[in-house]
Amino acid sequence: MTIAPSSLPLTLPDHMQLPESDGTFVKNFQEHPQSLLLTSSIRPVFDRLHPDGQYCIGQDCGIYWRLTDPPERGAEAPDWFYVPNVPPLLNGVVRRSYVMWQEIVAPLIAIEFVSGDGSEERDKTSPFGGNGSSAGKFWVYEQAIRIPFYAIYEVEKAAVEVYELVANRYQRLSPNQRGHYPIEPMAVELGIWQGEQYNQKLPWLRWWDLDGNLLLTGDERADQEEQRADREKQRADRLAAKLRELGIDPEG
């Protein structure tokens, strides 16, 4: 239940005083690598967008939007979200949760990974319906936190739905000609990529730039650089061998 105004504390709790977990388990073994994949590939983009380093990424971290008893009922924990223009640390301390009455700035995008039938992620139930219902996740992101972009990813369907907040309502976006969803404020596109990551061949949720180039993870960038260096070495070795055939010392 929501705490009545008369019973509210004089000082609202902060991220150090609120629970950092709702006690539930991660739904499946793919969620953790999926989050890593999203974060590793988008970091260079965020570093360009925020040269001052003022942004944060949350993964299964609680976003507190109202004060309730117990406190966890007043929070949602997106599987992945990004908040622009906020410090990565809060007063020099690592955040335990993201508290709207303390932070003010809403995430720009929240992403949920579906493990069940998707009803939880699409739940539009209002807590003000008079039947004592808890707020649905979709309703919270749309009406309470007002997150500009909301994505629902279903690995089993190899699909993602993306919604944009327009006139205080989520409107489902249509994909572009590449089958991706442009997220203009981030200068990226979001879509499904079929391939192998972390020893799992699956339809992964990934980022592309606005020209349709896949954003690579740190490991992929390192592999690409290693392959480039190998090609350069092979070309140099072939040139050296040709010079020797012509009686020219390549070292001279």
N, C-alpha and C positions, 0 to 999 in steps of 0.2 A: 504494500500500500504506500501511497505518497504521504510523507510526513506533513501534518497540518502546519500552517504558518505559525500558530501559537506555540508549537512545540519545537520549532526550528532552533538550533543552537545559535548563540550570538555570533560565533565565528564558524563559517562553513568549513568542512573538512577539506584538506588538500590531498594531493596525490600520495603523500607519505602516510596518510591516515586512513585511506580507503583500501579495500581489498584489491590485490593485484590479480586475483584469479576467482572465477566463479565455481571452481571445483570440478569442471567437466574435463573430459579427456579430449585430446586432439582426435578427430574423427577417423583418419586413416594415415597410412605411412607416406602418402604422396603429398600431403599438405606442407610438410616442412621443406622438402626440396622445391616444391612449387614456389613457396615464399622466397627462398634463397635465389631462385632463378629470376623472379621479378625484381628483387632488390639489386642483385649483382649487375644486371644488364641496364638498369635505369640510373644507377649512380652517376656515371659520366654526364648524363643529361642534367641531372639535378645540380651537379657541381658547376655546370655552365650557367644554369638558370640562377643559381645562388652562389656567386663567387665569395660571398661573405660566410657561407656555410650555414645560413639560417634556414634550416628545414629539418623535419624529422619524419621517420618512417616507423610505423607501428605494425607489429605482427602478433595477432591474438592478444592485443593489449586492450584493456577496458577503456571505453569512452564514456565518462559519466556525464549524463545530461540532465538528471534530476536527482534530488535527495530523497531516498526511500528507506524503508526498514523491511528487510535487510538491505544494505547499500547496493548489493549486486543487482537488485531488480531495477535499479535506476541506471544501468550501464549496458552497453552493447560492446562486443569485442570482435570487430571485423577481422577476417583472416589476414588482410593486408590493407594498410591505408597510408596516405601521404598528406602531410600538413606543410604548406609553404609558409615562409617568412616567420618562423618561430625558432627559438634557440634549440639546439639539440639537447642541451642540458637545461634544467630549470633551477635557477639560482645555484648553478654549479653542481647540481645533484641529478643523477640519472632518474628519469621519470619512472614511476611504478605504474602509472595509468595516465590517461589524458582527461583532465577535469575541465568541462566547458566553462563553469563559473569562475575558474581560475585562469584559463587560457584565452577564452573568448573566440579565437580564430578557429573556424571549423576545418576539418580535413577537406581537401579538394576532391579526393576520390577515395572510395571504400570498395573493397573487393571481397566477396564471399565465395568460398569453395563449397559447392553442394556435395554432401555425402548421402543424404536421404532422398526424399522425393522432390525437394526444392520448395516445399510449402513454407518452411520456416523463413527462408530468405525472401519469399514473396508475400509474407504476412502483412496485410495493411490494416490490421485491427487497431482501432483507436482506444487509448486508455480512458477516454471520456465518454464511452458509450453507455455508461450507467449499469453495466452488467458485471463490473468488477474484473473485466478482462485485462490481462497484461498487454502492454503495447507491442504490436507486431514490429519485427525488425525493419521491414520496408517502410512502415509508418514513421518509425523513429528517425531513420536516415533522411526521409523526405520532409517530415513536418517538424521534428524536434531539433535535430542537429543541423538539418538543411545542408547536406553534403551535395555539392554541385554535380558530381558524377558517381554513379553506383553501378558496379558490374557484378553479375552473377555467373560464375563459371561452373560448368558441369563436365567433369572429365569423362564420365561414362557416356555422355551424349556428344562429346567432342564439340561443345558449343559454349558460347558466352553471350549473355544479354547485357547491353549497356544502356543505362538510363541517364538522362540529363535533366537537371532541375530547371524548369521553364515556368515562370509565373507561379512559383510555389508548388508545382506539381511535377512529378517525374514523367517525362515523355521517353518512350523507348526509341532508341536511335536505330536507323537502318545502316547496314554496312556499306562501305564504299566498293569500288570495282574490284578491289583486292580482297574483299571479304573482311576488312578491318574496320575498326571504329576509331576515327580521329578524336583525340583528346587535345583540343587546340591549346589550352593554357599550358600544357606540358610539352607541346610540340612533338607529340608521339601518336602512334596508333596502337590499338590493342586488338589482339586476335588470337587465333588458334594456330599452333605450329606442331606438326607431327614429326616426332623424332625421338632420339634417345638422350636422356639426361639422368645422371645418377643411377645408371644401370637399369633404367626403366624406359621402355619404348611406349610412349603415350602421346595423346594430343595435349600438349602443354599450352598454358596461357602465356603469351609473350608480347613484347613491345617491338614496334618498328618505328623508324623515323617517318616523317611526313612524305618522304620520297619512296617509301616502301622497302627501305633497307632494314634487315633484321638487326636489332641491337644485341650485341654479343655479351656474354658473361665474361667475367675476368679470366676464367679458364679458357674460354673460346678465343678471347683476344690473345692470350699467351700462346695457344696452339697456332693461331693464324700467324703470329709473329715468328714462331719457330719454323713454320712451313716456308714463310717468305725468306728467312735467313738461309734455310736449306737450299731453296731455289737459287738464291744469289751465290751460294758457295758452289753449287753444281755448274752454274754458268761460268764462274771464275775458273773452276777446275778445267772445264772444256776449253776455255780461251787459253789457259796456260799450256794445255796439251797441244793445241794448234800451233802456238808460238814455238814450242819445242820442235814440232815437226818441221817448222820453217827455219830451224837453227837459231832461234832467238831465245835468249835466256829471259823468262818472264820475271825473274827476281832482279835482273840487272836493270 
